[in-house]
Amino acid sequence: MSGREPGGKPPRLWQNGVAMMAGAALLSKLIGALQKIPLQNVAGDRVFGIYNAVYPFYQMIAVLATAGLPTAVSIVIASRMSRVNGGFAETRTALLAAVLLLGTTGTAAAALMWMTADRTAAWIGDAAVAPVIWVLSLSLLLAPVAAALRGYMQGMRRMALSAVSQLAEQLVRVIVMLLALGTGLAAGWSDETLAAGVMFGAAAGAAVTLLLLGLGSRTMTGGAGGIWGVLSRGKLLREMKELAALALPAALAALVVPAVAAVDSFTVPALLRADGLSAEEAMSLFGVYGRGQPLVQLVAMAAGAGAAAMVPGLVRAKAERQLELLQSRLALMLRMAWLIGAAASVGLVLLAEPINVMLYRDASGTGALALIGCTALAGCVSAVAAPALQALGSARAPALLLLLAALLKGALNAALVPSLGIEGAALSGVVALTAAALLGAAALRHAAAGLRPPHARTWRAAGWRPAAAGIAALAVMAAALWLCERALAGGALEALPPRAAAAALALTCIAVGAAVFAAAVLRGGVIGAREWRALPGGETLAARLRRRGLIPRE
């Protein structure tokens, strides 16, 4: 068994696009996370709270434009390309169907969001939210079409343009946000106007993404005439129905984390107000509660992007009955999701206070931030399990998990927020997302079991040693973080200003923890020789790591 794609020569890792897509998602989410820091630092917790109350809706749009719907479209495109008699014309028909379907639904969603902004603001509990929703609705006119084009690029193995478009979107969003902050503060804008100006960056970023992807797809399809030339009304309708059947549960699966955040927007401020706080106080406290979300989203989106980039390869391996290769990749994807998510959670819990002070100037809400950090594990597992289930044809399971997580989060918020405040909301997120992640992993194992080749070992039999090595690597990392924090807590850092000391402490500990964890994972054999070979370009990469003594010899 090797990392050879069915019907082709072994691709290099960067050519396959897995590292490129994961790296682009990581960098774009890092930009997005950093974008929130000056917003809170400059505009304050109330504007930050208003922004965070609406941000889950933007996050839903962003997930559709970077993970969920492109994954569904890429599955359709990859399936067309894997057929013996399939060809370029079929992929263009699928692209046209996706553009029409998503353009129509996006326009309808934008109109609905615009017309119900006042009602939504009333449900959230602060009328200042309505202008931000109106601005955000503009993004829905553009982002769904961009999602169709991004999925086409991924299915055609053109990962570079998809990755560049993600980065361009985030850069434009940050530039617009900074311009709005500078202009609004100088002109004395109100909190809601300032938040709306910042949110306009979402629409500007979507416009740039659509432009880039539109130009790229035009060169691949021979222009607009190249697409419309293959149009057949009956065939187009069939394509739209097939895509809708796959895209709806795929989209719902990708929306687990933002949907849970939307439940928070509708429940947490209202529950805080019921406890006697004013609308302004409740929204400021909600802003404090939202401090940990960008960090968790950063980790989950990177994991999800890497998984989504591997989906076309999984689809082709399944179509060509390369079952051993398929099993190895699925097992490795899920194991790395657990490991990366667990490492991120441990780091966020142990370093919650210095990270909070470093990013947001004070230690307010450190307990909530630590609890929210625990959800990085569940977020990674869900982000990987959802596209993998789509590739195996089990698209309904992620949608059901979304419903379960949202309902459980709402019920637990109602039970815990009145007595525990924002820490109760954070704790309810840990429980709800963990339940969804465990069930998602179980559903993936069940779906993969039906595709196990004869005489193959089960995941449980094949994975106990790597699992034990992974747990050991986490323990070593936790010990390294604890020792590093204890060593740096006093001494020279005491002479620095509080925020500079927190930054030095957090960044040093993160660097040490990441290096120790990576070394422990590699030397501990968490990824076995067979699994290295199952990765695209894995044979070459494993040989290089082995020559440098970073992984054990077979």
Residue pairs with C-beta under 8 A, 6 or more apart in sequence:
1 324
1 325
1 328
1 530
1 533
1 534
2 10
2 325
2 533
2 534
2 538
2 539
3 10
3 11
3 325
3 533
3 534
3 535
3 536
3 537
3 538
3 539
4 10
4 325
5 11
5 16
5 313
5 316
5 317
5 536
6 82
6 316
6 317
6 319
6 320
6 322
6 325
7 82
7 316
7 320
10 536
10 537
10 539
10 540
11 536
11 537
12 536
12 537
12 540
13 19
13 535
13 536
13 537
13 538
13 541
14 20
14 537
15 536
15 537
16 157
16 159
16 309
16 313
16 536
16 537
17 154
17 157
17 159
17 160
17 162
17 163
17 309
18 306
18 309
18 310
18 535
18 536
19 306
20 159
20 160
20 163
20 309
21 154
21 159
21 162
21 163
21 305
21 306
21 308
21 309
22 302
22 303
22 305
22 306
22 309
23 163
24 162
24 163
24 164
24 166
24 167
24 305
25 66
25 166
25 301
25 302
25 304
25 305
25 306
26 298
26 301
26 302
26 305
27 167
27 170
28 66
28 166
28 167
28 169
28 170
28 301
29 170
29 294
29 297
29 298
29 301
29 302
30 298
31 167
31 170
31 171
31 174
32 170
32 173
32 174
32 294
32 297
32 298
33 294
33 295
33 297
33 298
34 174
35 170
35 173
35 174
35 177
36 48
36 51
36 294
37 359
37 360
38 177
38 178
38 181
39 47
39 48
39 51
39 177
39 181
39 198
40 47
40 48
40 287
40 291
40 360
41 360
41 361
42 181
42 185
43 181
43 185
43 191
43 194
43 195
43 198
44 284
44 287
45 284
45 285
45 287
45 288
46 191
46 280
46 283
46 284
46 287
47 191
47 194
47 195
47 198
47 287
48 287
48 290
49 269
49 283
49 284
49 285
49 286
49 287
49 288
49 290
50 126
50 128
50 129
50 132
50 191
50 192
50 195
50 283
50 287
51 132
51 195
51 198
51 199
51 287
52 265
52 286
52 287
52 289
52 290
52 293
53 124
53 126
53 129
53 132
53 265
53 269
53 283
53 286
54 129
54 132
54 133
54 136
54 195
54 199
54 265
55 261
55 290
55 293
56 258
56 259
56 261
56 262
56 264
56 265
57 113
57 133
57 136
57 258
57 262
58 136
58 139
58 199
58 202
59 257
59 258
59 261
59 297
60 255
60 258
60 259
60 262
61 136
61 139
61 140
61 143
61 202
61 206
62 143
62 202
63 254
63 255
63 257
63 258
64 143
64 144
64 147
64 251
64 254
64 255
65 143
65 144
65 146
65 147
65 150
65 169
65 206
65 209
66 147
66 150
66 166
66 301
66 305
67 254
67 301
67 304
67 305
67 308
67 383
67 387
68 147
68 247
68 250
68 251
68 252
68 253
68 254
68 255
68 386
69 102
69 144
69 147
69 148
69 151
69 247
69 250
69 251
69 254
70 147
70 148
70 150
70 151
70 154
70 162
70 308
71 151
71 154
71 250
71 254
71 308
71 311
71 387
71 390
72 151
72 243
72 246
72 247
72 250
72 251
72 390
73 94
73 95
73 98
73 147
73 148
73 150
73 151
73 152
73 154
73 155
73 243
73 247
74 151
74 152
74 154
74 155
74 308
74 311
74 312
75 155
75 246
75 311
75 312
75 315
75 390
75 391
76 94
76 98
76 151
76 155
76 239
76 242
76 243
76 246
77 91
77 94
77 95
77 151
77 152
77 154
77 155
77 156
77 312
78 155
78 311
78 312
78 315
78 316
79 86
79 315
79 319
80 86
80 87
80 90
80 91
80 94
80 155
81 91
81 155
81 156
81 316
82 315
82 316
82 319
82 320
83 90
89 230
91 152
91 155
91 156
92 221
92 226
92 227
92 230
93 230
93 231
93 232
93 235
93 236
93 239
94 152
94 239
94 243
95 148
95 149
95 152
95 217
95 221
95 227
96 227
96 228
96 230
96 231
96 236
96 239
97 236
97 239
97 240
97 243
98 148
98 151
98 152
98 243
98 247
99 145
99 148
99 149
100 236
100 240
101 148
101 240
101 243
101 244
101 247
102 144
102 145
102 147
102 148
102 247
103 144
103 145
103 148
105 144
106 140
106 141
106 142
106 143
106 144
106 145
107 140
107 141
109 140
109 144
110 137
110 138
110 139
110 140
110 141
111 137
113 120
113 133
113 136
113 137
113 140
114 133
114 134
114 137
117 129
117 130
117 131
117 133
117 134
117 137
118 127
118 130
120 129
120 130
120 133
121 127
121 128
121 129
121 130
121 133
123 266
123 270
124 265
124 266
124 269
124 270
125 269
125 270
125 273
125 279
125 282
125 283
126 269
126 279
126 282
126 283
128 190
128 191
128 192
128 195
128 283
129 192
130 192
131 192
131 193
131 195
131 196
132 192
132 195
132 196
132 199
134 196
135 196
135 197
135 199
135 200
135 202
135 203
136 199
136 202
136 203
138 200
138 202
138 203
139 202
139 203
139 206
142 203
142 206
142 207
142 209
142 210
143 206
143 209
143 210
145 210
146 165
146 206
146 209
146 210
146 213
149 210
149 213
149 214
149 216
149 217
150 162
150 165
150 209
150 213
152 217
152 220
153 159
153 161
153 162
153 213
153 216
153 217
154 162
154 308
154 309
154 311
154 312
155 312
156 220
157 312
158 216
158 220
159 309
161 212
161 213
161 216
162 213
164 212
165 208
165 209
165 212
165 213
166 209
168 205
168 208
168 209
168 212
169 205
169 206
169 208
169 209
170 205
171 205
172 201
172 204
172 205
172 208
173 201
173 202
173 204
173 205
174 201
175 201
176 198
176 200
176 201
176 204
176 205
177 198
177 201
180 194
180 197
180 198
180 200
180 201
181 194
181 197
181 198
183 189
183 197
184 193
184 194
184 197
185 194
189 197
218 224
221 227
245 395
246 390
246 395
248 399
249 390
249 395
249 396
249 398
249 399
250 386
250 387
250 390
250 395
250 398
252 398
252 399
252 402
252 403
253 382
253 386
253 387
253 389
253 390
253 395
253 397
253 398
253 399
253 401
253 402
254 304
254 383
254 386
254 387
254 398
255 402
256 382
256 386
256 398
256 401
256 402
256 405
256 433
256 436
257 296
257 297
257 300
257 379
257 382
257 383
257 433
259 402
259 405
259 406
260 405
260 406
260 409
260 429
260 432
260 433
261 293
262 406
263 406
263 409
263 410
263 413
264 289
264 409
264 413
264 425
264 429
267 410
267 413
267 414
267 417
267 425
268 286
268 289
268 413
268 417
268 422
268 425
269 279
269 282
269 283
269 286
270 282
271 413
271 414
271 417
271 418
272 281
272 282
272 285
272 286
272 417
272 421
272 422
273 279
273 282
274 418
275 418
275 421
277 285
285 421
285 422
286 422
288 364
288 365
288 368
288 422
289 365
289 368
289 422
289 425
289 426
291 356
291 359
291 360
291 365
291 368
291 369
292 348
292 365
292 368
292 369
292 370
292 371
292 372
292 373
292 426
293 372
295 348
295 355
295 372
295 373
295 376
296 344
296 348
296 372
296 373
296 375
296 376
296 379
297 379
299 340
299 341
299 344
299 376
299 379
299 380
300 341
300 376
300 379
300 380
300 382
300 383
301 383
303 336
303 337
303 340
303 341
303 379
303 380
303 383
303 384
304 383
304 384
304 386
304 387
306 384
307 333
307 337
307 383
307 384
307 386
307 387
307 388
308 387
310 329
310 333
310 387
310 536
311 387
311 388
311 390
311 391
313 329
313 536
314 326
314 329
314 330
314 388
314 391
314 392
315 391
317 323
317 325
317 326
317 329
318 326
318 391
318 392
318 451
323 451
323 452
323 453
323 456
324 453
324 456
325 534
326 448
326 451
327 448
327 451
327 452
327 453
327 456
327 459
328 530
328 531
328 534
329 534
329 535
330 388
330 392
330 444
330 448
331 448
331 459
331 462
331 463
331 531
332 527
332 531
332 534
332 535
333 384
333 388
334 381
334 384
334 385
334 388
334 441
334 444
334 445
335 463
335 466
335 467
335 470
335 526
336 384
336 527
337 380
337 381
337 383
337 384
337 385
338 377
338 380
338 381
338 470
339 470
339 473
339 474
339 521
339 526
340 380
341 376
341 377
341 378
341 379
341 380
341 381
342 377
342 470
342 474
343 474
343 477
343 513
343 517
344 373
344 376
344 377
344 380
345 373
345 374
345 375
345 376
345 377
346 474
346 477
346 478
346 481
347 373
347 477
347 481
347 509
347 510
347 513
348 355
348 369
348 370
348 372
348 373
348 374
348 376
349 370
349 373
349 374
350 478
350 481
350 482
350 485
350 509
351 481
351 485
351 505
351 506
351 509
351 510
352 366
352 367
352 369
352 370
352 373
353 363
353 366
353 502
354 485
354 502
354 503
354 505
354 506
354 509
355 369
355 502
355 506
356 362
356 363
356 364
356 365
356 366
356 369
356 502
357 363
357 498
357 499
357 502
358 499
358 502
358 503
358 506
358 507
361 499
365 422
367 423
367 426
368 422
368 423
368 425
368 426
369 426
371 423
371 426
371 427
371 429
371 430
372 426
372 429
372 430
374 430
375 429
375 430
375 433
375 434
377 434
377 437
378 430
378 433
378 434
378 436
378 437
379 433
379 437
381 437
381 438
381 440
381 441
382 401
382 433
382 436
382 437
382 440
385 398
385 437
385 440
385 441
385 443
385 444
386 398
386 440
388 444
389 395
389 397
389 398
389 440
389 443
389 444
389 447
390 398
392 444
392 447
392 448
392 451
393 447
394 443
394 444
394 447
397 439
397 440
397 443
397 447
398 440
398 443
401 436
401 439
401 440
401 443
402 436
404 432
404 435
404 436
404 439
405 432
405 433
405 435
405 436
406 432
408 428
408 431
408 432
408 435
409 428
409 429
409 432
409 433
412 424
412 427
412 428
412 431
412 432
413 424
413 425
413 428
415 424
415 428
416 424
416 425
416 427
416 428
417 424
417 425
417 428
418 424
420 427
445 459
448 459
449 458
452 458
465 525
466 525
466 526
466 527
466 528
469 521
469 524
469 525
469 526
470 521
470 524
470 526
472 520
472 524
473 517
473 520
473 521
473 524
473 526
474 517
476 516
476 517
476 520
477 513
477 516
477 517
477 520
480 512
480 513
480 516
481 509
481 512
481 513
484 508
484 509
484 512
484 513
485 505
485 509
488 504
488 505
488 508
488 509
489 505
493 501
493 504
493 505
494 501
496 504
519 550
521 527
522 545
522 550
522 551
523 550
523 551
523 552
525 551
525 552
527 551
529 542
529 554
531 538
532 538
532 539
532 541
532 542
532 551
533 539
533 542
535 541
542 551
545 551
546 553
